[in-house]
Amino acid sequence: MERKTKKLERKKETTAEADRTAKRKIEREEERLKATNRDMSMFKMKSMLAIGFAFT
């Protein structure tokens, strides 16, 4: 996840003056990363909740 974020940041820096299609691709990749991060956070929260119930 961190690697992909860093890669996206590098891409943003190199394509600062890029055409519209490149910017759209970057925006789509950002949205995918946000969704993945949200899903991972939700999974982690559910796991912690399940562990909490199991050990109390």
C-alpha positions in Angstrom: 0.0 0.0 0.0 2.8 2.4 0.9 4.7 1.5 -2.1 1.7 2.3 -4.4 1.2 5.6 -2.6 4.8 6.6 -3.1 4.7 5.5 -6.7 1.6 7.6 -7.3 3.2 10.7 -5.7 6.3 10.3 -8.0 3.9 10.0 -10.9 2.2 13.2 -9.9 5.5 15.1 -9.6 6.7 13.9 -13.0 3.4 14.6 -14.8 2.7 18.0 -13.3 2.1 19.5 -16.7 0.8 16.4 -18.3 -2.2 16.0 -20.6 -5.7 15.4 -19.4 -5.7 11.6 -19.9 -2.6 11.2 -17.7 -4.2 13.3 -15.0 -7.4 11.3 -15.3 -5.4 8.1 -14.9 -3.7 9.5 -11.8 -7.1 10.5 -10.3 -8.5 7.1 -10.9 -5.5 5.5 -9.3 -5.9 7.8 -6.3 -9.6 6.8 -6.0 -8.6 3.1 -6.1 -6.0 3.6 -3.4 -8.5 5.5 -1.2 -11.1 2.7 -1.6 -8.5 0.0 -0.8 -7.3 1.9 2.2 -10.9 2.3 3.4 -11.6 -1.4 2.9 -8.4 -2.4 4.8 -9.3 -0.1 7.7 -12.8 -1.6 7.9 -11.3 -5.1 7.9 -8.9 -4.2 10.6 -11.6 -2.6 12.7 -13.8 -5.7 12.3 -10.9 -8.0 13.2 -10.1 -6.0 16.3 -13.8 -6.1 17.3 -14.0 -9.9 16.8 -10.8 -10.4 18.9 -12.2 -8.1 21.6 -15.4 -10.2 21.8 -13.5 -13.5 21.7 -11.2 -12.7 24.6 -13.6 -10.9 26.9 
